[in-house]
């Protein structure tokens, strides 16, 4: 029997919600993950010969990555606020409130980041003690802590840059000029992230894909009832989402526009937000001419469980296509293999982890060959930013070894989803059970008291928007503010707000995202000339009207900020 190589696709999903409110970044996570994760992932693909991957960018992330370097240049050239308090503080640390700044400068992985840099660790411990006792730091100490915070968050690929080496060696006593040089460095690095990925795509090392504009859960916007397919009997919001299909059309079309503007062509694939699919979502993606989409293997298991057809030994080794539908091919990630990278291998030596991973891949290939299943396609799909801070040196050794070993292995072919479609046969999926890559359900976004309240508030806002825009519904020429309203509505429709609500083990972030969600909704009302309703003055999560929100599932994917 001929031993054909197993096709392996590594797909990294890059996403941060739009943290901007009235032009001000409420959280710095896009900035920090850009410096640490998006830079390193590009560097791996640039430095390992013949390495390739699928890299997915959400539209709201793309827009923030374009925005940051412009703002830093304005800060450096004329002292204009960047809208990000960390950058403003690096320019002049007397310009921001001290306590929130110091609290943010302690938000790192202490084992992997803080303890790695002794000068930062000493400042970290002093800052923690100062905050506990109600004290503060001197301007000079705050300046040193700021510089080290950015140095500590740097990706490994930037640590040999002469400026970073110089500042790391200096260790303390950073001056204003040092801070400004660091800001200039940040602007150059951030400004080159998207062009780097475009160059990688042009060279064939990367397939780039997109996500609906603000990262909404399309199946829920289309029909809340889709949640019942995997969660029968789950409580749902009181009203359906009004005009959900036109909104989903807007999100998908806008994501393609943003992608085309930055990368120069249309995407072939769409990673739906949180791998959330339904038959109606598949139809929508087909109308927008996507060749492929993807989700988690539990969605596939739920779908096959509704079919009487015999199941293959490893059904996740796709691709699949819905029976009788002109919809995209669908890949289903191997949850177990993907989660080994996401949660387990960070505890292992890099070489041992990669050896184990290769052994599992070849074992899957051999099983498929023996069973006559054909050439298998293994999809490793995961968050491309949050896992690496749990690895030694941001996962540099692990990922370098992983790419190198997979590329050189004679029984493994590292490839992309579009390349697979050009040569692999597709199985027929009789029915698709709606769900996401988290548990195969939508429980992370709907079905608990807090999450349903959030939908009720959003439905009310959507009805207000519909009424305000009704006079312009059939007009080709519309005022510019209408576009602003539609974009702000999209921000409010993002999945991220619902993720945190009612999650008992995420209390700090739950409160922050609850507040920001309500602030974004208030902004939406302001744009249509209405006073925000009183309901937006109180937290959505927690005890309201005699109902205490449940802890709910926290999701299988690590979601750190």
C-alpha positions in Angstrom: 0.0 0.0 0.0 1.4 3.4 -1.0 2.0 5.6 2.0 0.7 9.0 1.2 1.6 11.9 3.5 -1.0 13.3 5.8 -2.0 16.9 5.0 -1.6 19.1 8.0 -2.9 22.7 8.2 -1.8 25.0 11.0 -4.4 27.8 11.2 -3.8 30.7 13.6 -6.8 33.0 14.4 -5.8 36.6 15.3 -8.4 38.7 17.0 -8.9 41.4 19.5 -12.2 43.3 20.0 -12.3 47.0 19.0 -11.3 48.7 22.3 -11.8 52.2 20.9 -14.6 54.3 22.4 -14.8 57.9 21.0 -11.3 57.5 19.7 -9.9 56.3 23.1 -8.4 52.8 23.6 -10.1 51.5 26.7 -7.7 48.5 26.9 -4.2 48.1 25.5 -4.4 44.4 24.6 -4.3 44.9 20.8 -1.1 46.9 21.2 0.6 44.3 23.5 -0.4 41.2 21.5 0.8 42.9 18.3 4.2 43.4 19.8 4.5 39.9 21.2 2.4 37.5 19.1 1.7 38.9 15.6 5.4 39.8 15.1 6.7 36.4 16.3 4.2 34.4 14.2 5.4 36.3 11.1 9.0 35.8 12.0 8.5 32.0 12.3 7.1 31.8 8.8 9.9 34.1 7.5 12.8 32.1 9.0 11.8 28.5 8.6 12.3 27.5 5.0 9.1 26.0 3.3 7.0 26.6 6.4 3.4 27.6 5.7 0.2 28.3 7.6 -3.2 29.9 7.4 -3.4 33.1 9.4 -6.8 34.7 10.0 -7.3 38.4 10.9 -10.5 39.8 12.1 -11.4 43.2 10.5 -11.6 45.1 13.7 -8.1 43.9 14.5 -6.8 45.0 11.1 -8.2 48.5 11.6 -6.5 48.8 15.0 -3.2 47.6 13.6 -3.4 50.3 10.9 -4.4 52.9 13.5 -1.7 52.5 16.1 1.4 53.6 14.1 -0.4 56.7 12.9 -1.3 57.6 16.5 2.2 57.0 17.7 3.7 59.3 15.0 1.2 62.0 16.0 2.3 61.6 19.6 6.0 61.9 18.7 5.7 64.7 16.2 3.3 67.1 18.1 2.6 65.6 21.5 -1.0 64.7 20.4 -2.5 62.0 22.6 -2.4 58.6 21.1 -5.6 57.6 22.8 -3.8 54.7 24.5 -2.8 55.5 28.0 0.3 53.3 28.0 1.8 55.0 25.0 0.9 58.4 26.4 2.6 57.5 29.6 5.7 56.3 27.8 5.9 59.7 26.1 5.3 61.6 29.4 4.3 59.6 32.5 3.0 62.6 34.3 0.2 62.8 31.7 -1.8 59.9 33.0 -3.4 58.8 36.3 -0.8 57.0 38.4 -2.8 54.2 40.1 -4.5 52.7 37.0 -1.2 52.9 35.1 0.7 51.0 37.8 -2.0 48.4 38.0 -1.8 47.8 34.3 2.0 47.6 34.4 1.6 44.5 36.7 -0.6 42.6 34.3 1.7 40.0 32.9 2.3 36.3 33.2 4.5 36.4 36.3 6.3 33.1 35.7 7.0 33.4 32.0 7.5 37.2 31.7 8.0 38.9 35.0 10.5 36.4 36.5 12.5 36.3 33.3 13.7 39.9 33.6 15.2 40.7 37.0 15.1 44.6 36.6 11.4 44.4 35.8 10.8 41.9 38.5 12.3 44.2 41.1 10.2 47.1 39.9 7.2 44.9 39.7 7.5 43.8 43.4 8.1 47.3 44.5 5.0 48.5 42.6 2.8 45.8 44.1 4.0 46.7 47.6 3.4 50.4 46.9 -0.1 49.8 45.6 -1.0 47.6 48.6 0.1 50.3 51.1 -1.4 53.2 49.1 1.9 54.6 48.1 3.2 55.4 44.6 6.5 55.4 42.7 8.7 58.3 41.7 8.5 59.6 38.2 11.9 58.0 37.4 10.8 54.6 38.8 7.5 54.8 36.8 9.5 55.6 33.7 11.7 52.5 34.2 8.7 50.3 34.9 7.0 51.5 31.7 10.1 50.9 29.5 10.5 47.4 31.0 6.8 46.6 30.5 7.1 47.1 26.8 10.5 45.3 26.7 8.9 42.4 28.6 6.0 42.2 26.2 8.3 42.1 23.1 8.2 39.1 20.9 11.4 37.0 20.8 12.0 38.0 17.2 12.7 41.6 18.3 15.0 41.0 21.2 18.2 41.1 19.1 17.3 44.6 17.7 20.1 47.0 18.7 17.8 49.4 20.5 16.1 46.6 22.6 19.6 45.2 23.4 20.8 48.6 24.5 17.8 49.4 26.7 17.8 45.9 28.2 21.5 46.3 29.1 20.9 49.8 30.5 18.3 48.2 32.8 17.5 51.4 34.9 17.7 55.1 34.7 15.8 55.4 31.4 15.6 59.0 30.1 13.0 60.8 28.0 15.0 60.2 24.9 15.1 56.5 25.6 11.3 56.4 25.9 10.9 58.4 22.7 13.3 56.1 20.8 11.3 53.2 22.1 8.0 54.8 20.8 9.6 55.3 17.4 10.6 51.6 17.4 7.0 50.6 18.3 5.6 52.7 15.4 7.9 51.0 12.9 7.2 47.5 14.2 3.5 48.0 14.3 3.4 49.7 10.9 5.1 46.7 9.3 2.9 43.9 10.7 0.2 43.9 8.0 2.7 44.5 5.2 4.8 41.5 6.5 1.8 39.2 6.3 1.0 40.5 2.8 4.5 39.7 1.7 4.3 36.2 3.2 1.0 35.7 1.4 2.5 36.9 -1.9 5.4 34.4 -1.4 3.1 31.5 -0.8 4.1 31.0 2.9 0.8 32.1 4.2 -2.9 31.9 3.2 -4.7 34.8 4.7 -8.4 34.6 5.7 -11.0 36.8 7.3 -13.7 36.8 9.9 -17.1 38.7 9.7 -16.4 42.4 10.5 -16.7 42.9 14.2 -16.5 39.2 15.2 -20.3 38.6 15.7 -21.9 35.1 16.2 -23.6 35.0 12.8 -26.0 32.1 13.5 -27.4 34.0 16.5 -27.9 37.2 14.6 -29.7 35.2 12.0 -31.9 33.2 14.4 -31.6 32.7 18.2 -33.4 29.4 17.7 -30.3 27.9 16.2 -28.9 27.6 19.7 -31.6 24.9 20.5 -30.1 22.5 17.9 -27.2 21.7 20.3 -28.9 23.0 23.5 -32.5 21.9 23.4 -34.7 23.7 25.9 -32.1 26.4 26.7 -33.7 29.7 27.7 -33.4 32.3 25.0 -33.9 36.1 24.8 -37.5 37.4 24.8 -37.4 38.7 21.2 -35.7 37.7 18.0 -32.9 39.9 16.7 -34.5 42.3 14.2 -33.1 42.4 10.7 -30.4 39.8 11.4 -29.9 38.7 7.9 -29.1 42.2 6.4 -26.7 42.7 9.4 -24.9 39.5 8.7 -24.7 40.4 5.0 -23.1 43.8 6.1 -20.6 42.1 8.4 -19.4 39.7 5.7 -19.3 42.2 2.9 -17.5 44.7 5.1 -14.9 42.1 6.2 -14.1 41.4 2.5 -13.7 45.1 1.8 -11.3 45.6 4.7 -9.3 42.6 3.7 -9.1 43.6 0.1 -7.9 47.1 1.0 -5.1 45.8 3.1 -4.0 42.6 1.3 -4.9 43.4 -2.3 -7.3 40.5 -3.1 -10.4 38.8 -1.8 -10.0 36.0 0.8 -10.7 32.4 -0.2 -11.6 31.4 3.4 -13.7 32.7 6.3 -13.1 31.6 9.9 -16.6 32.4 11.3 -16.3 34.1 14.7 -15.6 31.4 17.3 -16.1 28.7 14.6 -19.9 29.4 14.8 -21.8 27.8 12.0 -25.4 27.0 11.0 -27.0 26.0 7.7 -28.1 29.6 7.2 -24.6 30.8 7.9 -23.2 28.4 5.3 -25.6 29.7 2.7 -24.5 33.3 3.5 -20.8 32.4 3.1 -21.6 30.7 -0.1 -23.4 33.7 -1.5 -20.2 35.7 -0.8 -18.1 33.2 -2.7 -16.0 31.8 0.1 -14.3 28.5 -0.9 -13.9 27.3 2.7 -14.9 27.8 6.3 -14.2 25.9 9.5 -15.4 25.0 13.0 -14.7 22.6 15.9 -15.0 18.8 15.8 -17.8 18.8 18.3 -20.0 20.6 15.7 -19.2 17.8 13.3 -19.8 15.1 16.0 -23.2 16.7 16.7 -24.0 16.8 13.0 -23.0 13.2 12.4 -25.1 12.1 15.4 -28.2 13.2 13.5 -27.3 11.1 10.5 -27.9 7.4 10.0 -25.0 7.1 7.6 -21.9 5.2 8.9 -19.3 7.4 10.4 -15.6 7.4 9.4 -13.0 6.5 12.0 -11.7 10.0 12.3 -14.4 12.3 10.9 -12.6 15.5 11.7 -10.0 14.6 9.0 -12.1 16.4 6.4 -12.9 18.4 4.4 -16.7 18.2 4.2 -19.4 19.7 2.1 -23.1 20.0 3.0 -25.3 17.7 0.9 -26.9 19.5 -2.0 -25.7 22.9 -1.0 -23.5 25.4 -3.0 -21.8 26.4 0.2 -18.1 26.4 1.1 -16.2 23.3 2.0 -15.9 23.0 5.8 -12.9 21.9 7.8 -13.3 20.8 11.4 -10.4 21.2 13.7 -9.0 18.3 15.7 -9.9 19.6 19.1 -7.6 17.2 21.0 -4.5 17.9 18.9 -5.2 21.7 18.8 -5.7 21.8 22.6 -2.4 20.1 23.2 -0.7 23.1 21.7 -3.1 25.5 23.4 -3.0 24.1 26.9 -0.6 21.2 27.5 2.7 21.5 25.5 3.6 24.8 27.3 4.5 22.6 30.3 6.8 20.3 28.2 10.4 20.8 26.8 10.0 22.0 23.2 11.7 19.0 21.6 9.7 16.5 23.6 6.4 18.3 22.8 7.1 18.4 19.1 8.2 14.7 19.1 4.9 13.7 20.7 2.9 15.8 18.3 4.6 14.3 15.3 4.0 10.8 16.6 0.3 11.5 17.0 0.1 12.9 13.5 1.8 9.9 11.9 -0.4 7.6 14.0 -3.5 9.2 12.6 -2.2 8.9 9.1 -1.5 5.2 9.6 -4.9 4.5 11.1 -6.6 6.2 8.1 -4.5 4.3 5.6 -5.3 0.9 7.2 -9.0 1.8 7.3 -9.1 2.9 3.6 -10.2 6.4 4.7 -8.1 8.0 2.0 -5.6 10.9 2.3 -6.4 12.5 5.7 -6.4 16.3 6.3 -5.6 17.3 9.8 -6.7 20.8 10.8 -5.0 22.4 13.8 -7.0 25.6 14.4 -6.4 27.8 17.5 -6.1 31.2 19.0 -2.9 32.7 17.6 -2.1 35.0 20.4 -3.1 33.9 23.9 -1.3 30.6 24.3 2.2 31.7 23.9 2.6 33.7 27.1 2.4 30.3 28.9 5.4 29.0 27.0 9.0 29.5 27.7 10.2 32.5 25.6 6.8 33.0 24.1 6.9 29.6 22.4 9.8 30.5 20.2 11.6 27.2 20.6 8.5 25.2 20.3 7.2 26.9 17.2 10.6 27.0 15.5 11.0 23.3 16.2 7.4 22.5 15.2 7.6 24.2 11.8 11.1 22.8 11.1 10.1 19.2 12.0 6.8 19.2 10.1 8.4 20.7 7.0 11.1 18.0 6.9 9.0 15.0 7.8 8.6 12.7 4.8 5.1 11.5 5.9 3.7 14.9 6.6 2.8 17.6 4.1 2.4 21.1 5.7 -0.2 23.0 3.6 -3.1 25.4 3.5 -6.8 25.0 3.2 -7.1 26.3 -0.3 -4.2 24.1 -1.4 -6.1 21.1 0.1 -9.2 22.0 -1.9 -7.2 22.0 -5.1 -6.3 18.3 -4.7 -8.3 16.6 -2.0 -11.7 14.9 -2.3 -14.5 16.1 0.0 -17.0 14.1 2.1 -20.7 14.8 2.0 -22.2 16.0 5.3 -26.0 15.2 5.3 -26.9 17.7 7.9 -25.1 20.5 9.9 -26.0 20.9 13.6 -25.5 24.6 14.5 -22.8 25.3 17.0 -19.3 26.8 17.8 -15.9 25.4 18.5 -16.6 25.9 22.2 -18.4 22.7 23.4 -20.1 22.6 20.0 -22.8 24.9 21.4 -23.5 28.6 21.7 -23.7 28.5 25.5 -20.8 30.9 25.8 -22.9 33.6 24.2 -26.5 32.9 24.9 -28.8 30.9 27.3 -27.8 32.2 30.7 -29.6 35.1 32.5 -26.8 37.6 32.0 -26.1 36.7 28.4 -29.8 36.8 27.5 -30.2 40.2 29.2 -27.3 41.5 27.1 -29.2 40.3 23.9 -32.4 42.0 25.2 -30.5 45.3 25.6 -29.0 44.9 22.1 -32.3 44.1 20.5 -33.8 47.2 22.0 -30.9 49.3 20.6 -31.2 47.7 17.2 -34.9 48.6 17.0 -34.0 52.2 17.9 -31.4 52.2 15.1 -33.9 50.8 12.6 -36.4 53.5 13.4 -33.7 56.3 13.1 -32.5 55.0 9.7 -35.9 54.2 8.2 -36.0 57.5 6.2 -32.7 56.6 4.5 -33.5 52.9 3.9 -34.2 53.2 0.2 -31.9 56.1 -0.6 -28.7 55.6 -2.5 -27.2 58.8 -1.2 -27.1 58.9 2.6 -25.5 61.2 5.2 -22.1 60.2 6.5 -23.4 59.7 10.0 -25.5 56.7 8.8 -22.2 54.8 8.0 -21.0 55.8 11.5 -24.1 54.4 13.0 -23.9 51.1 11.1 -20.3 50.6 12.2 -21.0 51.4 15.8 -23.9 49.0 15.7 -21.5 46.3 14.4 -19.2 47.0 17.4 -22.1 46.4 19.7 -22.9 43.1 17.9 -19.5 41.7 18.6 -19.3 38.3 20.3 -16.7 39.4 22.8 -19.1 41.2 25.1 -21.2 38.1 25.6 -18.2 35.9 26.2 -17.4 37.4 29.6 -21.0 38.0 30.9 -22.0 35.5 33.6 -18.6 33.7 33.7 -18.0 33.3 37.4 -14.2 32.7 37.1 -13.6 35.8 35.1 -14.9 38.4 37.5 -12.4 41.2 36.8 -12.7 41.1 33.0 -16.4 40.4 33.3 -17.0 43.8 35.0 -14.7 45.6 32.5 -16.4 44.1 29.4 -19.8 44.6 30.9 -19.1 48.3 31.4 -17.5 48.7 27.9 -20.4 47.0 26.2 -22.8 49.4 27.9 -20.6 52.4 27.0 -20.6 51.2 23.3 -24.4 50.9 23.3 -24.7 54.4 24.9 -22.5 55.7 22.1 -24.8 54.1 19.6 -27.8 55.9 21.0 -25.9 59.2 21.0 -25.1 58.8 17.3 -28.8 58.4 16.4 -29.7 61.5 18.5 -31.3 59.6 21.5 -30.5 59.7 25.2 -29.2 56.3 26.3 -31.8 54.4 28.3 -31.5 54.1 32.1 -30.9 50.3 31.8 -27.4 51.1 30.5 -26.5 52.7 33.8 -26.5 49.3 35.7 -24.4 46.2 35.2 -25.9 43.6 33.0 -24.2 40.7 34.8 -24.9 39.8 38.5 -28.0 40.0 40.5 -30.8 41.9 38.8 -34.6 41.7 39.3 -34.1 38.8 41.8 -32.1 36.7 39.3 -28.5 35.8 39.9 -26.6 35.0 36.7 -25.0 31.6 36.6 -21.3 30.9 36.4 -21.8 29.2 33.0 -19.1 27.5 31.0 -15.9 29.4 30.5 -15.2 27.9 27.1 -12.5 25.5 26.0 -10.3 28.1 24.5 -8.0 30.2 26.7 -9.2 33.8 26.5 -6.7 35.9 28.3 -6.4 39.6 27.7 
